[in-house]
Amino acid sequence: EHAMAQPIDCSEVFARARLEEFVLQGHAARAERDRDLSGPTAADCSLHRADPGEHGSSKLSAALALGCLSPRQVAEVAGRCAAGGAGWLIAHMEMRDYFIYSAFAAGHALFALHGWRPTLPSSQAWQPPGGLVWERWASGRTGFPLPDAAMRELLQTGLCSNRARQNALSLLTKDLQVDWRSGAELFQWLLADHDVAANWGNWAYFSGVGGDPKQRHYKVVSQAVKYDADASYVRKWLPELAHCSVEECFRPFALLAGWPEPLVDPKFQLVYADKERLKCSGVLGGTRPFDKGDKKSAKGFGKGVATSAKGASKGSKGATTSSDNTSTGRMLKCSDSVFRAPMPMSSDGTSSMVAPIGTETVPVSGQSRGRRWRPAASSA
C-alpha cells in the first residue's frame, strides 16, 4: 500500500513524552550517527538510512521549530544517557543554535546568492529555476529514485529525512546548478517543521556557499546503494517501483523500459568503488567491501567474480566482461550499456523505444558539471 501523510502532533505534552521515550528507552543510542555503516552494527544505524523508521529519528523537529520544546530540555534529557549513545542529540542542538545565531548575524545576507560570508571566490554559474528541469526536480521525477522519493515524501507529508533531502539538494545545486535559494524557498513552504535559520543555513552549507569551504557532492545512485540498501524507502514513495527488484530500484534507467531519461548522466552518480562493482559483476546490490571509495581495494575487486574476464587481455582498456543480471535475465557488459535501459521490442522484433518524457528540452551547458545529456537521435 502506498505511503500516506500522517498527522503531526507537536504539542508540548507529546514532545516531552516522545523525548523521554526516544532517549530513555534506548532508541537514541541505537540511532547514533557516528557508527560505521560498513561495520557489524550497520543495521542499528537507522539515522543514516534514507528512511530512519519510527524510532530512527527523534521526531521532535516540528515541536522545536514551533517553540513547544526547547533545546535545553532536549540537552537535559539526552545528558542523562550521553555515555550510552544519546550524546549526538546534544551536538545537534548545538548545530541548530549555530544556524540560529548565524542567521541573526547575517540578517538579509542569509539569502544572498553567494552566501553570507563566502570563504572561496565563487565560480558557480547558477541557473534560474523554471522550465522542465525545475519542474521535474520539484515534483520528484528526475529519473533518480532516491532524490525523487525525497521530494515525493516532502510533497505528501511535509517531512523528509536528513539523508534523503541532502541527496535532493545535491542533485539540484551540484548537478543541475540551479540557484540554491529556489530549493530553500520551496522547502520553506513545504516543510511542516520549517525553521528559517536551519533550512536556509543548511541549504547554503550543502550548496557550498556557507561558512565552510568544503564542497559536498553526493553521487545519488551510490547513496541509494549505501543508505537504502533494500530499496524500502524508494519503494515506499515511488509506486512505480513498488514491485521492482532491488537492482531495478537502483538503476531503473538501465533496467526498466520506458523509464524517464535521467536529468544528468547516471555514470557520474556512482563512486569509484560502485563503478568497479558494476563493471565486474553487472549489479550494484550485495556486500559492499569498500564503502569509502578505497580505490586501492577496488582495483582488486571482482577477481574471480566475473569469470568471463579471465581471458581478457591485461593491456586492453576496451576488454569487456559479462555477468548474468538476475533481475532481467540479460547479460550486461562492462561498458556504457550497463547505464542504459534495454531497448523494448515490438511484436515484429523491431525497436519500439519511446523517447522519455521531456528529455528533448533539457538544456545542455558546456559549463555544467552535471553533464546533462540528450538521448541519441532516433535512427527511424
N, C-alpha and C positions, 0 to 999 in steps of 0.2 A: 504494500500500500504506500502511495506517495506521501512524503512528509508534508505536514500541515503546520501552520503557525499556531503557537500556543500562547495563552495569556501570560503576561509577566507580572508577578507580584513583587513590588519593590517597596513595600511598606516597611517601617522601622521594625515592627514586630517580626515580620517574615525575615528580614535581613539579619537581625540579631540571631534568630534561631538557625538560619542557614549557615551563618558564620561559625557558630559553635559546633554544628553538625559536621561541617566541612573540615574543621581543624581537629576537634576533639575525638572524632571517630576515625581519624587517620586518613581521610580522603586527600587532604593537602599533601601529606607525606608521600602517598602513592603517586600523586600527580606532579611531584617535584621536577622542575625543568632541567636541572643540572645533570641528570643521569645520562649516560651514553646510550643512544638509541641502538647501537650495534651490540651492546652487551646483553647478558642473560636477563637483565631486568627491563628490557625494552618494552615488554608487554605492560609494565606498570607506568610507563612514562606517558600517560594519557594526555597531558598538556601539550606534548609535542605533536600529537596527532591532528590531522585536519578536522576530525570530529572527536572532540575530547570526551563526549558522552555525558551522562547525567552527573557523575561525580569527578570528572576530569578537570573541571574548572570551577571557580568559586561561585559563579552566577550572582556576583554582587555588584557588577558594573553599573547596572541601572540605579540601584539604591545609592551608590556612591555619587553618580552623576547628578541625582536629584537631591542630594544632601540628606537622605534618610539614614545614612550610615556614614560615620566619619573615618578617615584613615587611621586616627588614633585608636578607635575601637578595634579596627582590624589588627593593628600592630599589637595591641594589648593581648588579644586572644591568641594570635599567632605566636607571640613571645612565650607563651606557656609551653609550646611544643616546638620551639625553634630548633632545639637539638635533635628533635625527632623528624625533622624534614619539612617543617612548616615555615622556615625562615624566609623562603622565597617570597611569601606574601608581604613581608615587611619590606623587602627590597623593591617589590613592585609598587608599594605605596610611596616609597622614596622616589622612584622614577616618575610616578604620577605627579608628585609635588614639584619635581624638576620641570616638567612641562608646564605646570600652572604658573610657577614663578617666572619661567622663561617667557610665557605669554604676557605676563604683566610688564616685564621689562621691554619686550618687543613692541607692544602696542599695535598700531596698524601695520607695522613692518612684518608682523607674523604672517600676513597674507601677501607678501612681496614675492614676485615670480622667482627671483634668485635667492630668496631666503633672507632671514633677519640679519645674520652675521655670516655671510658666505666665507668659508675657510679656504676655498680654492677659486681661481678665476673660472667663471662659467663659460664653457664652450658648448653648452647644450642648446640646440636649436629646437625649442619647444614648439609643438604643433597645436593649433587651437582645436578645441573639441568640436564635434559636429560631424555630420556625414555618416556613412555606413560603418566606418571603423569605430567611432564613438558609440553608435547605436548597438553594434554587436557586443562591444565590451560591456556596456552598461546593462544590457539585457541578459548577459551570460550566454553568449553564442559566438565566442571567439574561435571555437574548434578545439580548444584545450579543456579537458574535463575539470581539472582542479580549479582554476580561476572561474570557470563557468558555474561550477557548483557553488562557489563562494558568493557570486553575485545573485544566483537564484535564491540561495538561503537568505541573503540580506533583503532581497525584494519581498520575500514571502513572510519573513519573521521579524525583520528589524534587527537581527543579530547575525554575527558572523565570527567564527573562531579566529584567533590571532594568526595561526599559521595559514589558514585559507585566505584571509584578507591580505596578508603580505604578498601572496602569490598574485592576487588580482592587481594589487598596487604595482608590483614589479613589472608585470606584463604591460600595464598602461604607460608607465613612466620610462622604463628602461628599453622596452622593445618597440612599442608604438610611439614613444616620445611625445605623448600628449601632455599638455600643461597639467602638472600635478595638482594644481588648485581646483581644476574641474572635478577630479576624483574626490578630493577632500570635501568639496561643496555638495556633491551628490551623497556622500556618506553622511554629511551633516543632516540632510533631510531624511535619510532612511534609517539611521541607527536609532534604536529605541534607547540605547544607553549613551547617546551622544554627549560628549564634553568638548567644548571648543578647544581648550588647550591640548588635551590628549589627542584628539583627532587631527587637528592641523599640525601639531608638533610631530606626531608620528608620520604623517604624510610627508612633511618636509624632511624628516630624518631619513626615511627609507628612499626618498627621491634623490637624495644626495645634495640637498640644499640646506640641511640643518646645521647644527653646531659641530657635527662630526664629519670629517672629510672622507671617510670610508664610503666607497661606492658598493651598494648591495644589489646584486643582480641575481635573482632566483631563476633557475632553469626549471620551468614549471612541470615538464614531464618527469624529470628526475625527482622533483619534490613530491610528486604524486606517488612514485615508486617507494620513496622513503617514508612519507608521512601518511599515506593512505594505502598501505601495502595490500590490504584485502579488498580495496576499492569500495568499501562500505559507504564512505562519505559521498563519492560521486554517484553511486547507485541510488543513494537516498534522495538526492536533489535533482538528478537528471533522469527522468523517467525513461528517456530513450536508451539508457544504458542499464536499466533495472535488471534485465535478463541476459546481460552480456558476461563473458568470461572476464577474469581479472586482466588478462593480457589485452583484450579488446578495450577495456576501460582505460588502460594505459596509453594505447595507440589506436584509437578508433579511426583516425585519419589514414592509417595504413591498413587496417583490417576490416573496416566496415564500408561497404559500397554505399555511395551517396552521402557519406558524412561531409558536412560543410568544410570547405578548404580552410585550414587554419590561417589566422591573420598574419602570422610570421612563420618562417621555415622551422618545422619541428626538429630538424637536425641540430639547430642551435639552442635547443631546450633540453639538452642532455649533458650531464657532466661527463668527463673523460671516461671514468670507470664504467658508466652505463653504456656509453658508445661502444666500448670494447666488449661488454657483455652481449650487446645486441648483435655485433658483428660475428661473435664466436658461436653464440647459441641460438640466435634468432628470436630470443624473448628477453623481456626485462624483468619478469617476476622471478621469485625464488630467493635463495640465500644471497645475501649481499656481503661478500667478504671484505670489501673496501669501500666503506660508506663515505670516507672523507676525500675521495678523489685521488688516492695514492697512485700516481702514475707508475711508480716503480713496481708496485704489486700488480697493477693492471696489465703490465707488459706480459706477465706470465700467466694471466688468467685465460682459461679456455684451452690450455694444453691438454689434450686427451679428451676434451669435451666435444668439439666439433671434429668428428673423425674424418670428414672429407677434406679437412685442412692438412692432413698429414702428408699428402702428396704435393701440396702446393710448393712452388719454388720459394726459397727463403729470400731471394733478392727481388722477387716480383711484387711490386706495390699493387699491381692490378689483380693479383690472385684472389679468387673468391672461394668461400666455403659455404656450405649449406647445412641446414638443420631443420628438422621437422617442426612445424608450428602446430601444436596440438589443438589450438583454438580454431584453426581454419582448415587444417589438413593440407596446407600449401607448403612448398619448400621455399624458404627465404634465403636470399644470398647476401653476402657481405658487400652490399652496395647501397646506393640511394634507394633501391626498391623497397628496403625494409621500412622506409618512412612514408611510402605512398600507398594509397588504397588499391586493392585488387580491382582490375577492370571488369565490371559486370558485363555479362554476355547475354545477348538476346537469344530467342529461341532458335534462330538460324545460325548461331555461333559467331555472329559479328559483334563488334564492340557497341555497347549502348550506354557509354559513360555520359552522365548528365553533369553539366557544369555546376559546381556548388553555388549555392545562393550568394549573390552579391560579389563574388570574387573579381568580377570584371571592373569594379570601381575602386578596388583597394589601391591607394596611391603608392607609387614607388619612388623612394627618395634615395639619391646616391649618398646622402649623409646619414642615412638611417642605420643605426647599429642593430636594429631589429631585423634587418634583411627581409623586408616584406617581399612577397613574391606574387607572380601571376601564374595561373595554371597554363600549361603548354597549350599552344593553339591546336585546335582540332584539325585532324587530317581530312575530315569529311568535307 
